[in-house]
Amino acid sequence: MNHEERAKFYEQDIRGAKITDHMNFRCGKRLAVWLRNQAMIENRDVSTIIRRLITVSAALEGYDPHHG
């Protein structure tokens, strides 16, 4: 995703469905460090970065983030 696509995602994320569920997951140290670094680069919370990456990946697998 380029900068504009990320900005659009984050704007839609703010205005989208309420975030009501909490999930934990385990990951390797390299991925955890990368996620934290990416959050610092984008000046976002780590959970926001994870939500963006999972949403984009899930959409490739058939998930429609715009419909229930």
C-alpha positions in Angstrom: 0.0 0.0 0.0 1.2 3.5 -0.8 0.8 6.4 1.6 -2.5 7.6 0.0 -4.0 4.1 0.3 -2.9 3.8 3.9 -4.4 7.2 4.7 -7.7 6.2 3.0 -7.8 3.0 5.0 -7.2 4.7 8.3 -9.9 7.3 7.6 -12.4 4.6 6.8 -11.3 2.6 9.8 -12.1 5.6 12.1 -15.5 6.0 10.5 -16.3 2.3 10.1 -17.8 -0.2 12.4 -17.1 0.1 16.1 -14.2 -2.0 17.3 -15.8 -4.2 19.9 -13.9 -7.4 19.8 -10.4 -8.1 21.2 -8.2 -10.8 19.9 -4.6 -11.8 20.9 -2.2 -13.7 18.7 1.3 -15.0 19.0 4.0 -14.1 16.5 7.7 -14.4 16.1 10.1 -11.8 17.5 11.1 -10.5 14.0 7.5 -9.9 13.1 6.7 -8.3 16.4 9.7 -5.9 16.0 8.7 -5.1 12.5 5.1 -4.4 13.5 6.3 -2.0 16.3 8.7 -0.3 13.9 6.0 0.1 11.3 3.7 1.7 13.9 6.4 4.2 14.8 7.1 5.0 11.1 3.3 5.6 10.5 2.8 7.2 13.9 0.0 4.8 14.7 -0.9 2.3 17.4 0.4 -1.2 16.7 -3.2 -2.5 16.8 -4.1 -0.2 14.0 -1.2 -1.5 11.9 -2.2 -5.1 12.6 -5.9 -4.4 11.8 -4.9 -2.8 8.4 -2.7 -5.7 7.5 -5.2 -8.3 8.5 -8.0 -6.5 6.7 -6.1 -6.2 3.5 -5.0 -9.9 3.6 -8.5 -11.1 4.5 -10.0 -9.1 1.6 -7.7 -11.1 -0.7 -9.2 -14.3 0.8 -12.8 -13.1 0.2 -13.6 -11.0 3.2 -15.7 -7.9 2.5 -15.0 -5.2 5.0 -17.9 -3.0 3.8 -20.7 -5.5 4.4 -21.8 -7.6 7.4 
